[in-house]
Amino acid sequence: MSNKPINDTPKCDVPGCSHEAALSTDGTEKDSQGLNRPAVKNVNVCEPHLNWPHSEDAKAFTLTDAYKKRSK
């Protein structure tokens, strides 16, 4: 997980989190819970939320305007 976060000073995409992002996912990250859930691509996360891209909430985030603008 050495990908650099998207944007100049990105924040974690987890709702309610305002920490600086530690990385931006590329979709190949492994689920640390061992559930083999795929990671959402192009999601910024901070260290405490490294497993969030594998969640249903992250999938829902891909439907938001913020994510759609980023993915263009």
MOURZI-V267513 format. One line per field, one symbol per residue. burial: 1 if it has 9 or more other C-alpha atoms within 8 Angstrom, else 0. Layout:
burial->???
This chain:
burial->000011000111010000011111111010100000011111111100001111100110010000110000
